[in-house]
Amino acid sequence: MGMSVPSSNELREAERQIEWVLAHPRMSPWLKDALRSAIDQDPIQIMNDLEVLRHVLSARCEASVRLYLEAPDASSSARADT
């Protein structure tokens, strides 16, 4: 079963969402740069790259968050010493 061909409405909606992210002041510069650089790229290559990014960045972020949550809280140990 192959990928379905997007309608012009689907493509317009996706582009509208990208424009919304690019215009939103609270979105990260990293995300905006990634979107801008992806706009003119081959969509199949982008999907492959997204999968690699998801895999490696998810693992790194999960490990970082776990390390942060397991670290002793410096402020509570400082209070216990007083």
C-alpha positions in Angstrom: 0.0 0.0 0.0 1.6 3.3 -1.1 1.3 6.8 0.2 -1.7 8.7 -0.9 -1.3 11.8 -2.9 -2.1 14.9 -0.8 -4.8 17.1 -2.0 -4.1 20.8 -2.6 -6.2 21.5 0.6 -3.9 19.2 2.6 -0.8 20.8 1.3 -2.2 24.3 1.9 -3.2 23.3 5.5 0.3 21.9 6.2 1.9 25.1 4.8 -0.5 27.2 6.9 0.6 25.3 10.0 4.3 25.9 9.1 3.7 29.6 8.7 1.9 29.7 12.0 4.9 28.1 13.7 7.3 30.4 11.9 5.3 33.5 13.0 4.8 32.4 16.6 7.1 34.3 19.0 7.3 31.5 21.5 8.5 28.8 19.1 12.2 28.0 19.4 14.7 29.4 16.9 16.0 25.9 16.3 12.5 24.7 15.2 12.0 27.7 13.0 15.4 27.1 11.4 14.6 23.5 10.8 11.3 24.3 9.1 12.8 27.0 6.9 15.6 24.7 5.8 13.2 21.8 5.1 10.7 23.7 3.0 12.5 23.2 -0.3 13.9 19.7 0.4 12.7 16.4 -0.9 9.7 15.3 1.3 10.9 11.6 1.3 14.4 12.7 2.5 12.7 14.9 5.2 10.7 12.0 6.4 13.8 9.9 6.7 15.7 12.6 8.5 12.8 13.1 10.9 12.9 9.5 11.8 16.6 9.7 12.5 16.2 12.9 14.5 13.3 11.4 16.5 15.3 8.3 17.3 18.6 10.0 18.4 17.1 13.1 20.1 14.4 11.2 21.9 17.0 8.9 23.4 19.2 11.9 24.4 16.4 13.9 25.9 15.0 11.0 27.8 18.4 10.3 29.3 18.9 13.9 30.2 15.5 14.3 31.8 16.0 11.0 33.8 19.5 12.2 35.0 18.0 15.6 36.0 15.1 13.9 37.9 17.4 11.5 39.7 19.9 14.1 40.7 19.8 15.2 44.4 18.2 18.6 44.7 21.0 21.0 45.8 18.7 23.5 47.3 17.0 21.0 49.6 20.3 19.5 50.8 21.6 23.1 51.5 18.5 23.8 53.6 19.0 20.5 55.5 22.6 21.6 56.5 21.4 24.8 58.2 
